[in-house]
Amino acid sequence: MKNKLVILLLFISSYCTAQVTTVDYRRNLSKGVTLNVKQERVSTVLQMMSKAGGFYFSYNGVLFKQDSLVSLNVKNVPVRDVLDQIFEGKVDYKENAEYIILRYAVNHFTIEAEHIANGDNEYAISGYVIDTRTGNKVKQASVYEKRLLQAALTDNSGYFTLRFRGEHSGVVLTASKETYRDTALVFLADINIKPGKYEDPNKERGAFFSNTFGGRGIWRFLLSSKQRIQNLNIPDFFAQTPFQASFTPGLSSHGSMSSSVINKASLNILGGYTAGTDGVEVAGVFNLTKGDIKKIQMAGLFNVVGGSVKGIQLSGAYNDVNLNMDGVQIAGLLNRVQDQVRGVQLAGAGNAAKDVKGGQVAGLINMGKNVDGVQLAGVLNKTTGRLKGAQIAGLVNYAKKMDGFQLGVVNLADSSSGVSIGLINLSSNGYRKVSAYTNEVINTNIAFKTGNANLYSLLIVGKNFSDTAQVLTFGLGLGHDFVLNKRFSIAAEGTIQSIYLGSFEEVNNLFRLQSHFQVNVLSRLTVFGGPAYSYYVIGMADGTSANRYKKEFAPNRHHNFSNGAQGWLGWNFGVTVSL
């Protein structure tokens, strides 16, 4: 009588739970669709279903032959049943938001208990996982209890053993393995008959957490083979608990189910492997996270996250996020975000992300595809897509499409409509011009112009070929072109030049503001001329070997400033060739 009562209570409990869940979770797989197609490609039929149902299919391209044809005539039939007709039960289905995830699952299995015992505050169950078609025992299948977060892998004979502490009248075991459809069965204490199938109300829920640690990079070596197999077998089940602690990924308070548990707080002495954290996670050496991190994650050496991070991520060496980063990411060496950064990346050596909406600050290198923010690096900033913000580098900036601002020694872009300040500014649609000109004080000057009409840089060298004024000059400047039409434009330039008058003991500086009226006489040849004003700062003291040249440099008509500087009005005239 007692056992019958237990069975009845379990049945009522599971039935009520299923009913509530079904009502709350009646979604895409339960939607009715109407189709009448003849010999259509499978991919086309899936597109028709997704359009009619307002959802999307997610599947691997090798799931079915691309030239496979199907014929269907259904009216208001659930999507799940239509998929069963198309794939003949060889595909398993999971739901996630607006997606239906299809995965290959041609095989079916069941759990057969060999021994069930309940006593001394412990519940134990052992048995086999068996392929229902062939009768063969299935090795390396995951058998787990979702509520109690206990799991085991079958051995080479398909055998498993699970023990649960506490008083338990029964457990619900689920078996999972790649290419098999999940099965869940209810097992009751002291009843060794074959149990009935249990319908998990959440079995169709899916997840898009990337299998980051299953076989990518060095991280796979931090997990045991059992953990990697468990991760492959149970990719879609996630539970939540307040706390977990680990010494290593294999020694955790949640055992082999640690990668399926999302915690409020996680403490990993050396390192841990969890499904996610919605709170604080701290590790002495490393954190491996299958899903998302919210709030704070800290590690002495590195953090690797298969999902997204919303909050703060800190590590002594390296942070790796497989999806998005919203917040602040700080690493002693490197930060990497596979998708989008909305916030700030700070690293001693380098930062990398697909899209940046915020900032990247690194001692050496920043890399991004599209940047709508600031890249600040000691050596190099590289944007392989579009730059809408700013790049500031100690040496080189590069952007494929530059619509923002660049400041560096060398600024490069495939196309530029923004502003670049540097010694050299090159872009495919920008300036590469050489100007040869003369003026009132130095009769031969050459300037190399790079940038665009908005702002260009000048590198200047000059020599006065005269017996009475031995002058050499080199310097740089900035300019802007006011384009009137295709033929005429006006340039405004400011330059600073060092003047050599025969001695390196002291340096004289010439600051010059000049304006040119420019006329394009040929497609690549421009003639220009216009006024200029010079401000000359004399750096030599009287009595130096070059003193005899000091007064000869300024023209006779000049005025003196109280600090000893000289100023005068002058002119430029020359030609410019576009390279």
C-alpha angles and dihedrals in degrees: 000000000000093000091048090052091051091050091050093049093048091048093049092045094049092043093052092046091049092049094051093044093048091054092048095041104040098134144135101331089055096049115113118237133188119212137165111181135150124204095340125158114262092236090054092051091050090052090051091050094047092049092048093046099040096238140098134242120227117196144138114264091234092059091097138002110276092224095050113130128207137185121209138173110180133148122205092336119158114261090238092059093046090052090050089055093048097046099028093231094304095114129067122213133217130178127219121168106299094349134090109203117211120201133174111261110153096153132073130202142175139207118245116192117219098181135011122184133175120186148100091039092301135103116204130185130176133175147111139292108224132192104238094212101046101022089229122143112251117227126206093020117146116238114187146160110226098200096047095037096228124139143173138186120230115243126231088285093053090250126143139177127199129183126191125193119225134035111313126170090191146341137217110229123197124198120204136175137151114275090018129098112241116253128195125195135181116234120192126202116264093004112114098178121114105274127225124257116270119217108218107216091212098043093113095053113110139189135212097212107141117240087238099161101038096091112336123114130323092318092082089068091061090064127069121240089252091056092050091049091047089051091053094045097047107033098143109043118096131172132185128228134169097238146006134180129198137182092191130348089270096047105060137140086241094047116205090346092068091103089059097052129090111203137199090213128017127186118188116182095197102353143328141203117212140157092240148307129243096186129012130347122183129180134179092218115357147354123209112192124185096195137012135335121211124188111351137006122173132176136171093227116006147346124208119188125186094196131029136306125224110181133015127341120187132176139161094235120357143016121189122184118181097201129012135345119207110178135013126338118190126180135165091228119000142012121191129183117179096205131011133351117203101179134020135323116199121184138160093226114010151346129206131185139148098232125012123199101172128017145324119199120181139159092228120003141011121189130185141148100222120013125192098170138032131320113193118181139160093225117003142013117188127186112179093189129026128339114205096160133043138299119201117179137164090228122359138016123187130183127167092213112018115197096151139046133307128191119180145102090270123021119190133184137163088220129003135194095156136072126284125186118191145096090275125023115179131178134154092246095036138091125294100166136153119203125195114192147149133219143180096283109025115039098198124044134160124194128187112209124199131169127051141284091282092060133344135180128230128209108195135195126170145166132197106223097205136118093223101046116042099193131164123176140182130173149123140247150173129241145180129205121217099205111210096177139319092295108032133051141154122227127206115195140175121195141178119203135181113227120213113200101174104297137067092205092100134006128231119206130210119200113194137185114193141171127201135195105216129201123189103220093171133014091267102018126083130181117207142176141161150130129301139186121216130201111193121197113198112216100177124096120223114271098036120131092253096048093105090067096049099086094034092065098064116067118251093254103065138118130231129230124215092251092058096260121133131219136189146158116254145154146236130213129177152105133272126210121199112219 
